[in-house]
Structures are given as structure tokens and as C-alpha cells.
Amino acid sequence: MLPYINYFKLYLFLIITIFLNLFSTTLFTHEIKPSIANFYSGENYLNFEIRLNAELILSNIDASKISNTNSSPLSKIYDKYRLLDKEELKNFFLENWEDINSNIEIKINNKLSKINLVKIEVQDVDNFEISRDSLIYFKIKINQNSKYFTFKWRNNYGPIILRENNDTKLEDDLVTEYLQSGVESDQIFLRENNFRSAIDSFTNFFVLGVQHIIPKGLDHILFIFGLFLFSSSLNKLIKQITIFTIAHSITLIFVSLSLISINSHIVEPIIALSIFYVGLENIFKNYIKEYLRYIVILFFGLLHGLGFALVLSDIGYRSSNLFLNLISFNIGIEVAQILLILFLYLLIGIKFAKKNYYRIAFQLPSSILIASIGLYWFLERINFF
């Protein structure tokens, strides 16, 4: 057995290596977000407007397996497309449209239909670190016998949100469906109301909540890890997670009811700052009163709730199952958080948390890493670099 000081040196070396790797790889970081397809049916055409990441599609990155383009071996190709101006990117997309078109399947009455491209718009984003949206407009010819359609696209293109726009329907009757990568939608009726069972709605939003933490929510995972490092007592951890859940549920509900508004340019940097603060507080935990910790968790829980609301804002809050969706989304988040806490407790808390060398060999270097990543993300999200 190595003395604990050697364990500490080994662990510190790993921490520094990981940290330097993060700095070198996040320079051209681009988060992969679900595409959004807004559709509406007219008398002769079914019209689509899809907001997507054109660089992602052109570089052939598999968005079904990763949450960040930098994690792909094709990231350099992605960065090459990202450096293009909007007209150059538009032309490249048009040149590849036939291949892209072949990966989009829209069936009218179970029959594959021809897609007619209308136009492409590429949005201006000055900051290279932020992914750029492109809008693709196309239409499919329909007639009086066209009753319903289904949508599916290539697995590599990642998840997509289908949202119906139709002034002739009540808001509660409009379709909103979150499709996992490569999954075909249910039959969506063009002129009739589309019924979605409560079970289907609950399941979809529950899965979305879990996925937002595991594997896509690295910032939220680091925050939970920071809570664990402050105290490995399972009783205290449950209290902290409960306070955190109540807090983010409050802001999530407030946003969904339009009682408060959110701005991602403000929320995301503050979430990064919360990670920095939690890591810093762990370093100086001997000087922190425990009750203050719970107040801090409550405050940052409110902020993380705004981050969760950003996910649901893309899907849309319009639904007769609004509260069911919110509850199932929250349950998904809570299940993912509890799984993380249990994993850390079983892996670390039971065996090592009471060892004399635990704080210096694990707690301190881990907290320094968390605080450093949080600070770096904060500076990155305010465009400091």
C-alpha cells in the first residue's frame, strides 16, 4: 500500500491533467442543442421551418452520442464550417441539400413525400464559442385526402422538437413532441385534434428531465458533486438535494406561468458562478456556518431552475398537461440527482469519507477543480476570452 501522501500526489496529477485538458478542449466548445421544427398546414402544403445547426450536419458529427461537438473526432471539420461567413455556409448547405434531404423522411398517409426546399437563412453570431442557428424552410404538397403525417430524420442529426402552429386550433390542441435521435413521430393529424395520453406525456418529459442531468448536464453534475464534497453525510445530502429541488421547482413553475422571464445570457454565467462558489466554499468549509450552506443552496437552486426552464422554453409550455409535464420533468431531474448522490455515496462516502487523509487527498483537490472549472465557464460565458 502506498502512503496516503503518494495517493494525494497521484490524484493531484490526475486533477491537473484533466484541468489542462479541459482548458485546451473547451476553447472551441460548441454545445449541441435539439433542433426545433415548427410546422403548419395550409390548403395545399404542409410547411416546415426547422432551426438546426448546419455546421453539425455538414461535418457528419453523430449528435445522437455526444452533447458537445468538441467530443467528436470530426470537431476540426465542424470548426472549419463554423469559421465560414453566413453566405458561404448557406452555399455549402445548398450544395449538400440532396444528401441532407434524403435523410429526412416525411410521410403523408404513410407514403413518403417529396420535400421542396423554399429557402435557407443563417443567423449572425459574432462569438465563435456559441453555436450558430440556421433556419431551413421547406414544404410538402398535400390535398383533401391528406389526413396525417409522420416525421423522422437521420439518427446522427440528434433529437428534434416538433411544434405545431395552427390558428384554427385551440392552443391546448396543438402538437408539441420531443423526438429522440432517429425516432419517428406519432401520426400527426393535419385537420383534426391530436390526442396525447397523459402516460405518453409523462414519460417523454420524465426522460427529458433525466437526460438534462445525465449525461448532458455537466454543469449541474458538478454542482451536485460540490454539494457532496461539503458533507458526505447521507442525511445532510438528502436535505440539501430536497432544498435544491424545491427551489428549482419554484422558478420552473414561475417561468412556465410567465410570472418571470429568463435570459440565457444572464442565467448561464450565473450557473457557472454557482459552481465556482460551491467549490470555493468547500475549500474554506471550516469557516462556513452550516445554516448558511442551506441558504446558498436555496438561492442557487432558484437560479438552476431558470436553467432548467431554458430547456422547456424551446419545447413550449402550451399544453393542457402543463403541470403534469412540469411534475414529470422535475421527477426526472430529481431521480437523476438522487442516482448521482447514491453513486458518489456508495463509491466514496462509505469507504473513504471518514479516513484521515480524505480531506487533503480528495475533498480539497476535487473542490479546487470544481471551482476552477466553474470560474473558467463563467469567464467564457461572459465572453471574457
HELIX and SHEET records of a PDB file:
HELIX    1   1 TYR A    4  THR A   25  1                                  22    
HELIX    2   2 THR A   26  PHE A   28  5                                   3    
HELIX    3   3 ALA A   54  LEU A   58  1                                   5    
HELIX    4   4 THR A   69  SER A   71  5                                   3    
HELIX    5   5 SER A   75  ARG A   82  1                                   8    
HELIX    6   6 LYS A   86  GLU A   95  1                                  10    
HELIX    7   7 TRP A   97  ASN A  101  1                                   5    
HELIX    8   8 ASN A  155  TYR A  157  5                                   3    
HELIX    9   9 GLU A  171  ASP A  173  5                                   3    
HELIX   10  10 ALA A  198  ILE A  213  1                                  16    
HELIX   11  11 LEU A  218  PHE A  230  1                                  13    
HELIX   12  12 LEU A  234  SER A  256  1                                  23    
HELIX   13  13 SER A  264  ILE A  283  1                                  20    
HELIX   14  14 LYS A  285  TYR A  287  5                                   3    
HELIX   15  15 GLU A  290  ILE A  315  1                                  26    
HELIX   16  16 LEU A  322  LEU A  344  1                                  23    
HELIX   17  17 TYR A  345  GLY A  349  3                                   5    
HELIX   18  18 TYR A  358  TYR A  358  1                                   1    
HELIX   19  19 ARG A  359  GLN A  363  3                                   5    
HELIX   20  20 LEU A  364  ARG A  381  1                                  18    
SHEET    1   A 6 ASN A 116  VAL A 122  0                                        
SHEET    2   A 6 SER A 134  LYS A 141 -1                                        
SHEET    3   A 6 TYR A  45  LEU A  52 -1                                        
SHEET    4   A 6 SER A  35  SER A  41 -1                                        
SHEET    5   A 6 ILE A 160  GLU A 164  1                                        
SHEET    6   A 6 THR A 176  LEU A 179 -1                                        
SHEET    1   B 4 LYS A 111  LEU A 112  0                                        
SHEET    2   B 4 ILE A 104  ILE A 108 -1                                        
SHEET    3   B 4 TYR A 148  TRP A 153 -1                                        
SHEET    4   B 4 ILE A 188  PHE A 189 -1                                        
END                                                                             
